[in-house]
Amino acid sequence: YLWQFIAVIVCIVVTAYATIQSSTFTRDLVDVYIAGIQKGTKTMGDLANAMIPLGCVLALGVAASYIRQRLMVSVGQGTMLKIPALFPHMESLPIRYFDTHSHGDIMSIYTNDVDTLRQLISQSIPEIINSAISVVMVFFAMLNNSWIMTILSLILLTFQMLASAKLAKLSGKHFVAQQANLGRVNGFIEEMMTGQKVVKVFCHEEKAIEQFDELNEQLRTSSHEANRWANTLGPINNNLGHISYVICAMVGSALSIATGGTLMSTGRLVAFLTLNRSFSQPISQITQQLNSIIMALAGAERVFNLLDEAP
């Protein structure tokens, strides 16, 4: 799906460009058109004429976003279609493989692990590329508005990234454990249900329940820890983004008043604050996708381990 993926990247660039154009237009809206209308140098007709090209760019951005989503659905589902080639490979494996791996664990590869791989390809990777391109483009747009405020934003962003990296590391190891424990639980259930007669003949019911409780508790613990750290990531990033916005608003306002609007006009400040939100938001999106990527990589490892088995 090389060409589809290249088309997706082009669509991402177009969407990011349209988003930035809408943010930077607020500078001209306030400084040129609203101020000009108050002074009598501009009319509402001039403003309407300026908004027509902006509307075209935004429409192009919407179309690019729609095409990107459609293409990624095709890529994701197409990948799922090709992954079942695992099954013919599995049929060629020696009996030894099935004696050393529970059937439920093998089934878990086809359901849970393959699905996390599809999610990685269709959602996580495009989202990270989208966020990375947006960050770069927004950074240059911020520099164009004010290099002083851009440095301040970068300093505040450093704290956000450090917090995100710490939390992603804590949740990542538990997501890996969750995938492994899920396979063990599925394998145990399948084994006990298939061998139900043998379990009853040897009065193994109580022992089976104890073993299930132990495996299930391991899964519950790893899942709880993984989601506990992952779910705190979003709120922490959002609040750090709000703090960055408020600090930039205060410093920008003080700079505008102190310099009489030469270094920071009202329009530049409004545009910069919009860009500041656009700058911190992709960072939050990237960190939120890290957990999905870690979980998908854990599932991919199990898929490729099956493929690596010699026929």
N, C-alpha and C positions, 0 to 999 in steps of 0.2 A: 504493500500500500504506500509506496514511496511518493508517487505523484499526488495522491490524496493528502498525504501528510504535508507535503510542500504547499499545497493549496490551503491547507488549514493554517499554516504559519503566515501565509500572505493575508488571509482573512483576519488573523489575530492582529497583525500590524495595522491593517485598515481600521479595525474596531478601536484600537488604542489611539490612533491618530484622531479619529472622530471624537473620542472622549476628551482628548486634550484640547482640541479646537473649541469645544463647547465651554471648557473651563477658562481658556485664555480669552474668549470673546467677552467675558464679563469685565475685563480690564478696559477694553474699548467702549463697552456699553456704558460704564460709569464715567470714565475720564473724557471720552470723546462725544458720545451721543447725548447722555443725560445732562452733562455739564454744558454741551453745545446748545441743547434745546433751551436750557435755562438762560443762556447768554444770547440766544437768538441767532447763533451761527449755524445751527443744525435744525432740521425739521423731522417730524415723525416719518415723513416719506424717505428721508435718508436712512433712518433706522430700519425701516421696512426693507429697503434695498440691500442693506448690509446683512439682514437676517436670511435673505433668500439663499445666498451661497452656503451659509451655516446650515440651513435646513437640508440642502442637498447633501452636504458632508455627513450630517447625522443620519439621513436616510440610507446613505451608502454604508455607514457603520452598522445600522440595524440589519441590512441585507447581508453584510459580511458575517455578522454574528450568527444569523440564521443558517447560512451556508456552512459555517464551521461546525455548528451543532449537528446538522444533517450528515456531513461527511464523517464526523467522529462516531455517529451511530453506525454507519456502514462499516467503518474500520473495526469498531469494537465487536459488532455481531459477526463480521467476516472472520475475525480472529477466533471467536468462539467456534465458528463452523469448522475451522482448520485444526483446532486443538484436539477434537475427538480422534485424530489420527493416533492419539495415545492408546486407544483401545486395541487396534490391530497389533501395535507393538507389545502391549500387555499380554495378548494372546500367544505371543511367541516366547514368553519368558518361561524358564524352567519351573517345575513344581516347587523347587526349593524356595523360590521367591514368595509363593503363596503360603508356604508353611511357616515362613519367618515374618510375614506381615498379615495382620488380621484383615478380613474382608471389609469390615466397616471402615478401617483406616484407608484402605485403597479407594473405597467409594467416596470418602471424604475428599480425596484428591480431585475427583471428577465433579464434585458439587461445590464445596466451599473454596478450595484452592484455585480452581479454574475461574471461578466467578470473581475472586479478588484480582486475578490477573487481567480479566476483562475490564474491571473497574479502573485498574492502573492505566491501561491503554486508552480507554475511551474518555476518562475523566481526569485522573490525577496528572498525567503527563501534559495534556493540552492546557490544563489550568496553571501548571507551573510555568510553561512557556509563555502563556498569556500574561501572567503576573510579572515575569522577568522582563518581558518586552515593555510592559506598561511602566515598570519602575524606571527603566532607562530613559524612556521618552518623557516621562513626567519630570525626571531629574533635570534634563536639559531645559525643559519648559520653566522649571523653577529658577534655574540659573539665569535664564533670560529675564525673569522678573526681578530677582534680587539675590545676589551672591551671598550677602550677609545673612539673610534669612535662610538660605539654602544650607549654609554651614550649621546654623542653629538646628535646623530640621535633622541633619545628619547626626549631630551629637545626640539628640533625643531618640533618633531611630536606633542608635547603638544599644541603648538600654533595652529597647523592645526586642531586638534580635538576640541579645544575651539571655533574656528571660525565656524567649521562645526556644532557643537551643537547649537550655537546661531542661525545660518541661518535655520537649520532644524526645530527649535522651531517656528521661525517666519512663515515659509511656511506651517508647519503642521496644524495649526489651520485654515488656509484658505482652505486647501485641504478638511478638514472635512466639512466646510461651503459649499464648491463647490458641494460636493455630495448631501447634503441636498437641496441646491438651484436647482440643476439639476432635482431632483425628483419633486419639486414644479412647475417648468416650464413645465415639461412633463405632469404633472397632469392638469395644467391649460389649456394647448393646447388641450389635449384630451377632457376635459370637454366642452370647447367652440365649438370645431368642432362637437362633438356629439350632442350638444344642439343648433346647428346653427339656426334652425327654431324658437326656443324660443327666442334666442338672437335678431333675426330680428323682431319678433312680438312685443317685448317690447322695440325696438329701443335701444338695449344695446351695439351696435357696438363700439361707441366711448369710453364708459366706459370699455369695454373689452380690447380695444387697450391700454388704460391708465394702466389697471391692468397688462397687459402683459409686457408693457414697464418697469414698476416698478420691476416685478419679473425678467425680463431679465437683467435689470441693476444690480440687486443683484448678479445674476449668473456671469455676466461679471466682476464685481468688485472682487468677491471672486476668480474667475479663474485667473484674471490678477495678483492679489496679490500673489496667490499661486505659479504661474509659474515664476513671477518676482524674488522671493526669491530663488526658486528651481534652476532656470537657472544661478544664480550667484554662486551657490555652486560649480559647476564643475570647472569653470575658477579659482576661488579663491584657491581651493584645488590644482589644477595643478600648479599654480604659486608658492604656498607655497612649493610644492614638488620640483620645479626647484630651489628655493632658498636654500632648504635643501641640494640638490645635489651639488650646487656650493660651499656652506660653507664647506661641508664634503670634497670636492675635494681640497679646499685651505688648510684646516687644515691637511688633510691626506698627502698632498704634503710637507707641512712644517715639519710634523712629520717624514716623510721619509728622508728628507734632513738632519734634525737635528740629527737623530739617525743613519744615514748611512745605512738605510734599515733594521736595526735590529728589530725595533718595527713595521715598516710598509714598506714592500717591494713593488716594482712596481706592481707585480702580485696581492698581497693582496689588494692594493689600487684600482686596476681596478675591481677586484671581489667585493670589498665592495661597490663601487659606483653603480655597477649593482644591488646589493642586496638592496641598499638604494632606488633605483627607485621601486624595487619590494616590498619594505616595505611601502612606502607612497601610492602606487597605490591602494592596497586593502582597505586602510582607505578611500580613495576617493570613491571607489565603494560602500562601506558600507553606507557612508553618502548620496550618490545619491539614494540608495535603500530605505532610511528612508522615503522619501516622498511617494514612491509607497506603502510602508507598512502602513503609516498613512492613505492614501486614501483607501487602501484595508480594513483596520480595520473599517473605517467609513462605507464602503459598507457592510462588514460582520455584523456589528451591526444592520443594517436595515434588512438583511436577517434573522438573528436570532430573531429579534423582531417579524417578521412574523411567524416564527416557534413557538415562545413562546405564540402566541395567542391561547386561549382555543377554541377547536371545539364547 
